[in-house]
Amino acid sequence: MKASRARKPKLKPETRKQKAESGKRDLRFLITAFCFLVSFVLLHYPLFRLPYYWDEVGYYIPAAMEFLRSWRLIPTNTLLTGHTPFVNVYLALVWRAFGVSPSVTRAAMIALAAGTLAGVYALGRRVANREIACWSVLLLALLPLFFAQSTLAHLDLAAGLFTLLALLALLDDHPLGFALASTAAVLSKETSVVLLPVAWIFSWWQHRRTGTSWVGAWWAAYLAPFVALLAWVGFYNHATGFLTGNSYYLRYNVYATLTPARVLLTLLRRFYETFVGGFNWLLTTGGIAGISWAGRSKPSVIPAMPVVPAKAGIHSLNPGTAANSAPAVVPATAVIPAKAGVHPFHVLGGGLIAAYLLMLSVVGGAVLPRYLLPIFPPMVLIAVVLIWRLPRRVARSIMIVTAGCFVWAWFLNPPYPFPFEDNLAYADFICLHERAAQLLEAQAGKQRILTAWPATDELVHPFLGYVQKPLNVVAVQDFGGHDFDNVPPGSFDCVYLYSRHWEPANNWLRRFPWLQRLQQRYFEYQAQIPEVELVAKYHLRLRASFERRGQWVRIYTCK
């Protein structure tokens, strides 16, 4: 007698209708996500053709090019920095597959930016709900620093992507995912190692909170990135005799930065770059308002955090949840007390932000905001979660205003010196240098061109995208007054001057001399030499002048 087959229970009409509506919502979301991604790429498309910029010229592109040609992980054709090699290897492999050009490089980097946005959405769904996740993705995509860096071949974008994935794996109690992501992060940029003590302290906190113990898989996961970094340091030391960089690099980035006054000033600058500059203050004040509102309001409808069991018991979002119990998901609009306990993601993300701010206040000669890029994905998400404690209409209004201000900040330069790469000012810089290079290359003969880096490399290396053939360059260190002391008349035929620093007419450093003195003493700031002094000293004649949104280029010839 044949065994009777178990019949599947028939779905009730309302259940089938709910499933159909859920499928339609998911389809609409996928279409919206695809359109957003296409829009993000199209917004950057005008930047794809641009030649390389500043540090791309000085290190990252030459290093990747050398790996492409000779498979050397430690470049010999540029400065020794000791940077871990993931991005160089990644770009070289992309070039081998699709060809060597700035547009291919830009596309490769925007793929990492798109991955970061996808990671923010996944993390937002993990700790909050879909609307919070979507707002976080939108605001991060429009954040001026993130938008500008999304096509530049720097290390920090890749480090930010893998750091974000490591946070997600940590919250999901996925040791293998954490090991892979955190190892990729430290191999993208060695400073990502700061994630490890944050993860260790977070796990210790979770152990105390849940009364559980570590399992062997997590021990291995926490050690994997550390072992990978040690292997790189050993390899680099064997090849160069230094643990990182070289003697100048160590002096500039470590030894010269350890004075207490400089550490304090750098910390203040880092706080400003993170929580104030580029309209970030809107997120900061919105988050503070959300905390204040939640602290004095009655229980209200706020985004619920999913409560899931941890496989090993150490990353449970709810201490009372048993490790073998079924996952309990709180509805996204459940009424829960506004004074609910601190969510583990806030602890983890806040710890990472604090660790980065402290580390980059102690080390690093150049105080570049892009070094903070790995903390902006969790910071934006935390800010949006906190803002969401406000009444919905107020919260959405803050999001809309912030998004509009972020777009405005793509083109709005501050009233003080800043790195052009913080917004689309870097594109203006490149366009001006393109015009200057075309003019100089069109001139007959092998005239000697006096200029400063990075223009020196732009005119000498055709693969950077500025010239078809190398030009004859006479280099000076900078355009400060003392940089021309040892440049005799007759050693050059023309002078290529340009705005190496942002010097607006209402420069705060001129309005507040004490600020300028601090910049000069602790951050090597020096104003460019007035052009009239150079004209008088070398008897120069202006041949061409270009300007673009406050930046400029001047080409002078000797009389």
C-alpha positions in Angstrom: 0.0 0.0 0.0 1.5 3.3 -1.1 2.1 5.9 1.6 -0.2 8.8 1.2 1.5 12.0 0.4 1.0 14.9 2.8 -1.0 17.6 1.2 0.3 21.1 1.5 -2.1 23.4 3.4 -4.0 25.7 1.1 -3.2 29.4 1.6 -6.1 31.5 2.7 -7.2 34.2 0.2 -5.9 37.0 2.5 -2.5 35.2 2.9 -2.1 34.9 -0.9 -3.1 38.6 -1.2 -0.5 39.5 1.4 2.2 37.5 -0.4 1.3 39.1 -3.7 1.5 42.6 -2.2 4.8 41.8 -0.5 6.2 40.6 -3.9 5.0 43.8 -5.5 6.7 45.9 -2.8 9.9 44.0 -3.2 9.8 44.4 -7.0 9.2 48.2 -6.6 12.1 48.4 -4.2 14.5 46.5 -6.6 13.5 48.8 -9.4 14.0 51.9 -7.2 17.4 50.6 -6.0 18.5 49.9 -9.6 17.4 53.4 -10.7 19.2 54.9 -7.7 22.4 53.1 -8.5 22.2 54.1 -12.2 21.6 57.7 -11.1 24.6 57.6 -8.8 26.8 56.4 -11.6 25.4 58.9 -14.1 26.1 61.8 -11.6 29.8 60.7 -11.6 30.0 60.0 -15.3 31.3 63.5 -16.3 34.2 62.8 -13.9 35.2 59.5 -15.6 37.3 61.2 -18.3 39.3 63.3 -15.9 43.1 62.6 -15.6 44.5 61.7 -12.2 44.7 64.1 -9.3 47.3 64.9 -6.6 48.0 61.8 -4.5 46.8 59.6 -7.4 49.6 61.2 -9.4 52.1 61.0 -6.5 51.7 57.4 -5.4 48.6 55.3 -6.0 48.5 55.2 -9.8 52.3 54.7 -10.3 52.3 52.0 -7.6 49.4 50.1 -9.3 51.1 50.6 -12.7 54.3 49.0 -11.5 52.4 46.0 -10.1 50.6 45.7 -13.5 53.9 45.7 -15.4 56.3 43.8 -13.0 54.1 42.2 -10.3 56.0 44.2 -7.6 53.9 44.7 -4.4 56.4 47.3 -3.1 56.8 50.0 -5.8 60.2 51.3 -6.8 59.1 54.2 -9.1 57.5 56.3 -6.4 57.7 57.1 -2.7 58.0 54.3 -0.1 54.9 54.6 2.1 54.4 51.1 3.4 50.8 51.1 2.5 49.2 47.6 2.2 48.7 46.6 -1.4 45.0 45.6 -1.9 44.0 48.7 -3.9 47.1 48.6 -6.1 46.4 44.9 -6.9 42.7 45.5 -7.5 43.4 48.3 -10.0 46.1 46.4 -11.8 43.7 43.4 -12.2 40.9 45.7 -13.5 43.3 47.3 -15.9 44.5 43.9 -17.2 40.8 43.0 -17.8 39.5 46.2 -19.3 42.5 48.3 -20.3 44.5 51.1 -18.7 42.8 54.5 -18.6 41.5 57.0 -16.1 37.9 56.1 -17.0 38.4 52.4 -16.2 40.0 53.5 -12.9 37.1 55.7 -12.0 34.6 52.9 -12.8 36.6 50.5 -10.6 36.5 52.9 -7.7 32.8 53.7 -8.1 32.1 50.0 -7.9 33.6 50.1 -4.4 31.5 53.1 -3.5 28.3 51.3 -4.7 29.3 48.3 -2.6 29.6 50.6 0.4 26.1 52.0 -0.2 24.7 48.4 -0.5 26.5 47.6 2.8 24.9 50.6 4.5 21.5 49.5 3.3 22.0 46.0 4.6 23.3 47.3 8.0 20.4 49.8 8.2 17.9 46.9 7.6 19.8 44.9 10.2 19.6 47.5 13.0 16.5 49.5 12.0 14.0 49.4 9.1 13.8 50.0 5.4 13.1 53.7 5.4 16.0 54.5 7.8 18.2 52.3 5.6 17.2 54.2 2.5 17.7 57.6 4.0 21.1 56.6 5.3 22.1 55.4 1.8 20.9 58.6 0.2 22.7 60.9 2.6 25.9 59.0 2.5 25.8 59.0 -1.4 25.3 62.8 -1.3 27.8 63.5 1.4 30.4 65.8 -0.3 33.5 63.9 0.9 32.0 60.5 -0.1 30.7 61.8 -3.4 34.1 63.3 -4.3 36.1 60.2 -3.2 33.8 57.8 -5.0 35.9 58.0 -8.2 39.3 58.8 -6.8 41.9 56.0 -6.6 42.7 56.4 -2.9 42.9 53.6 -0.3 40.3 55.0 2.1 37.2 54.0 0.1 38.1 50.4 0.0 39.1 50.4 3.7 35.7 51.9 4.4 33.8 49.3 2.4 35.5 46.3 4.2 35.3 48.0 7.6 31.6 48.3 7.1 31.3 44.7 6.0 33.3 43.6 9.1 30.8 45.5 11.4 27.9 43.8 9.7 29.5 40.4 10.1 30.2 41.2 13.8 26.6 42.1 14.5 25.4 39.0 12.5 27.7 36.7 14.5 29.5 35.5 11.4 33.2 34.8 12.3 34.3 33.8 8.8 32.7 36.9 7.3 34.4 39.1 9.9 37.8 37.4 9.3 37.6 38.0 5.5 36.2 41.5 5.7 38.6 42.8 8.4 41.6 41.2 6.7 40.6 42.9 3.4 40.3 46.2 5.4 43.8 46.1 6.8 45.2 45.0 3.5 43.4 48.0 1.9 44.9 50.4 4.4 47.0 49.5 7.4 45.2 52.1 9.7 42.1 49.9 9.5 43.8 47.8 12.2 42.1 50.2 14.7 39.0 48.1 14.1 40.4 45.2 16.0 40.6 46.6 19.5 37.1 48.1 19.0 35.8 44.6 18.0 37.6 43.0 21.0 36.2 45.5 23.5 32.7 45.2 21.9 32.8 41.4 22.2 34.0 41.6 25.8 31.0 44.0 26.5 28.7 41.5 24.9 30.0 38.7 27.0 29.4 40.6 30.2 26.0 41.5 28.9 24.9 38.0 27.9 26.9 35.9 30.3 28.5 33.8 27.6 32.0 32.9 26.6 34.0 33.2 23.4 34.1 30.3 20.9 37.1 29.2 19.0 35.9 30.5 15.6 35.9 34.0 16.9 39.4 33.7 18.4 40.6 32.8 14.9 38.5 35.5 13.3 40.0 38.2 15.5 43.5 37.0 14.9 43.2 36.7 11.1 43.6 40.4 10.1 46.3 40.9 12.7 48.3 38.0 11.3 47.8 39.3 7.7 49.1 42.7 8.7 52.1 41.2 10.5 52.9 39.2 7.4 52.9 42.4 5.3 55.0 44.3 7.8 57.6 41.4 7.8 57.6 41.3 4.1 58.0 45.1 3.8 60.8 45.1 6.4 62.7 42.4 4.7 62.5 44.3 1.4 63.2 47.8 2.6 64.6 47.7 6.1 61.7 49.7 7.5 58.5 48.6 9.3 56.6 51.1 7.2 57.4 53.9 4.8 61.0 55.2 5.0 62.9 57.5 7.4 61.2 60.7 6.0 57.7 59.1 6.0 58.1 58.0 9.6 59.4 61.4 10.7 56.5 63.2 8.9 53.7 60.9 9.9 54.8 59.7 13.4 57.7 61.4 15.1 56.7 65.0 14.2 53.1 64.6 15.2 53.5 63.5 18.9 53.7 66.9 20.6 50.7 67.4 23.0 49.7 70.7 21.4 49.6 69.3 17.9 47.6 66.2 19.1 45.0 68.4 20.7 44.7 70.8 17.7 44.5 67.8 15.4 41.8 66.2 17.5 39.8 69.5 17.3 40.2 69.6 13.5 39.1 65.9 13.3 36.0 66.7 15.3 35.2 69.6 13.1 35.7 67.5 9.9 33.5 64.8 11.2 30.6 66.5 13.0 30.6 70.1 11.6 32.2 70.7 8.2 30.4 70.2 4.9 27.0 70.6 6.5 27.7 67.6 8.7 26.4 69.8 11.6 22.9 69.2 10.3 23.2 65.5 11.1 24.9 66.2 14.4 22.3 68.7 15.6 19.5 66.4 14.3 20.9 63.5 16.2 21.3 65.5 19.4 17.7 66.8 19.0 16.5 63.2 18.6 18.3 62.1 21.8 16.8 65.1 23.7 13.3 64.4 22.3 13.4 60.7 23.2 14.7 61.5 26.7 11.7 63.7 27.6 8.9 62.1 25.6 6.5 59.4 26.4 6.8 55.9 24.8 6.3 56.5 21.1 6.4 54.8 17.8 10.1 54.6 16.9 12.0 52.2 14.6 12.3 48.9 16.3 15.6 47.0 16.3 15.4 43.4 15.3 16.0 40.9 18.1 17.9 37.8 16.7 19.6 35.0 18.5 23.4 34.8 18.3 24.8 31.5 17.2 27.6 31.6 19.7 25.8 33.7 22.2 28.2 36.6 22.1 26.5 39.0 19.7 22.9 38.7 20.9 21.0 41.9 20.6 18.8 40.8 23.5 20.5 39.4 26.6 17.4 37.4 27.5 17.2 35.6 24.1 18.4 32.0 24.3 20.9 30.9 21.8 18.7 28.2 20.4 15.5 30.1 20.4 13.6 31.2 17.2 14.3 34.7 16.0 11.9 37.3 17.2 11.5 40.3 14.9 9.8 43.3 16.3 7.6 45.1 13.8 9.2 48.2 12.3 6.6 50.5 13.8 6.2 48.8 17.2 5.5 51.0 20.2 8.5 50.7 22.5 9.8 53.0 25.2 11.7 56.0 23.9 14.3 55.4 26.6 15.1 51.9 25.4 18.5 50.5 26.1 21.5 51.3 24.0 21.6 49.2 20.8 24.8 47.2 20.3 25.3 48.9 16.9 25.5 52.3 18.6 28.2 51.0 20.9 30.1 49.4 18.1 29.8 52.3 15.6 30.5 54.9 18.3 33.6 53.0 19.4 34.9 52.8 15.9 34.3 56.6 15.4 36.1 57.4 18.7 39.0 55.1 17.9 39.6 56.6 14.4 39.4 60.2 15.8 42.0 59.4 18.5 44.3 57.4 16.2 44.3 60.1 13.4 44.9 62.8 16.0 48.1 61.1 17.0 49.6 59.9 13.7 49.5 61.4 10.2 51.3 64.4 9.0 48.6 65.5 6.6 45.3 66.1 8.3 43.1 65.0 5.3 39.4 64.4 5.9 39.5 61.4 3.5 41.4 59.4 6.1 38.1 59.5 8.1 36.1 58.0 5.3 35.7 54.5 7.0 33.7 56.1 9.9 31.2 58.0 7.8 28.9 55.0 6.9 28.3 54.1 10.5 28.1 57.7 11.6 25.5 58.6 9.0 23.4 55.5 10.0 23.6 56.3 13.7 22.7 59.9 13.0 19.6 58.9 11.0 18.5 56.4 13.6 18.7 59.1 16.3 16.9 61.7 14.1 14.2 59.2 13.6 13.3 59.6 17.3 11.8 62.9 16.4 8.3 63.3 15.0 8.2 61.8 11.6 7.4 65.0 9.8 10.3 66.8 11.5 12.7 63.9 10.9 11.9 63.7 7.2 12.2 67.5 6.9 15.7 67.3 8.4 16.7 64.5 5.9 15.4 66.5 2.9 17.2 69.7 4.0 20.4 67.8 4.7 20.4 66.1 1.3 19.9 69.5 -0.4 22.7 71.1 1.6 25.0 68.2 0.8 24.5 68.7 -2.9 25.1 72.4 -2.5 28.4 71.6 -0.7 29.7 69.7 -3.7 30.3 73.2 -5.2 30.6 75.4 -2.1 34.1 76.0 -0.9 34.7 77.0 2.7 36.3 80.4 3.7 39.6 78.7 4.8 42.2 76.4 3.2 40.9 72.9 2.6 41.9 69.9 0.4 40.3 70.3 -3.0 39.4 66.6 -2.9 36.8 67.2 -0.2 34.3 68.2 -2.9 34.2 68.8 -6.6 36.9 71.5 -6.4 39.3 68.7 -7.3 37.6 68.5 -10.8 38.2 72.2 -11.3 41.9 71.7 -10.3 42.2 68.9 -12.9 40.5 70.9 -15.7 42.8 73.9 -15.2 45.9 71.7 -15.2 44.6 70.0 -18.4 44.4 73.3 -20.2 47.9 74.4 -18.9 49.4 71.1 -20.0 47.9 71.4 -23.5 49.2 74.9 -23.9 52.7 74.0 -22.7 52.8 70.9 -24.9 51.8 72.9 -28.0 54.7 75.2 -27.6 57.7 74.6 -29.9 61.1 73.5 -28.7 62.1 72.0 -25.4 61.6 74.9 -23.1 62.4 74.4 -19.4 59.2 74.7 -17.3 59.6 75.8 -13.7 56.7 74.4 -11.5 55.9 72.5 -8.3 54.5 69.0 -7.7 52.0 67.6 -8.7 52.3 69.6 -12.0 55.9 68.3 -12.3 54.7 64.7 -12.6 51.7 65.6 -14.7 54.0 67.1 -17.4 56.6 64.2 -17.3 54.4 61.0 -17.2 52.0 60.6 -20.1 50.1 57.7 -18.5 48.7 60.2 -16.0 46.6 61.7 -18.8 47.8 65.3 -19.2 50.4 65.1 -22.0 51.3 62.9 -24.9 55.0 63.1 -24.4 57.3 64.1 -21.5 58.1 67.8 -21.2 61.3 69.4 -19.7 60.6 70.3 -16.1 62.5 72.2 -13.5 61.0 71.4 -10.1 60.6 73.5 -7.0 59.3 72.2 -3.7 56.4 74.6 -3.3 55.4 78.2 -4.2 56.3 79.7 -0.9 58.7 82.6 -0.7 61.8 80.5 0.4 61.3 77.9 -2.3 62.7 80.3 -5.0 65.8 81.3 -3.0 68.0 78.8 -4.8 66.4 79.2 -8.3 68.8 81.4 -10.3 67.6 83.4 -13.3 68.3 81.6 -16.6 67.6 78.1 -15.2 64.2 78.1 -16.8 62.3 79.5 -19.7 58.8 79.7 -18.3 57.0 79.5 -15.0 53.8 77.5 -14.4 52.1 78.8 -11.3 48.8 77.6 -10.0 46.7 77.7 -6.8 48.2 74.8 -4.8 46.1 75.8 -1.8 42.6 77.3 -1.5 43.2 81.0 -0.6 39.8 82.7 -0.8 39.4 86.5 -0.6 37.7 86.2 2.8 40.3 83.7 4.1 39.8 83.1 7.8 43.5 82.7 8.3 44.0 86.3 7.3 41.1 87.6 9.3 42.3 85.7 12.4 46.1 85.9 12.5 46.3 83.5 15.5 44.8 80.8 13.4 47.4 81.4 10.7 50.2 81.2 13.3 48.9 77.8 14.6 48.7 76.5 11.0 52.2 77.6 10.3 53.6 76.2 13.5 51.9 72.8 13.7 50.7 72.0 10.2 53.4 73.4 7.9 51.1 76.0 6.3 52.7 78.7 4.1 51.0 81.2 1.8 52.1 81.3 -1.8 54.6 84.0 -2.9 52.9 87.0 -4.4 53.1 86.9 -8.1 54.4 90.5 -8.4 57.5 89.5 -6.4 58.3 86.7 -8.9 57.6 88.9 -11.9 60.0 91.5 -10.5 62.7 89.0 -9.5 62.8 87.1 -12.8 61.5 89.8 -15.2 58.5 87.6 -16.3 55.7 88.3 -18.8 52.3 86.8 -18.5 51.5 84.6 -21.4 48.2 82.8 -20.3 45.9 82.9 -17.4 43.0 80.5 -16.6 40.5 80.6 -13.7 37.7 78.3 -12.6 35.6 78.8 -9.4 38.3 80.6 -7.4 41.2 78.4 -8.6 43.7 79.7 -11.2 46.7 78.9 -13.4 49.3 81.5 -14.7 51.9 80.8 -17.3 54.7 83.3 -17.4 57.7 83.5 -19.8 61.0 85.1 -19.4 61.4 88.5 -21.2 
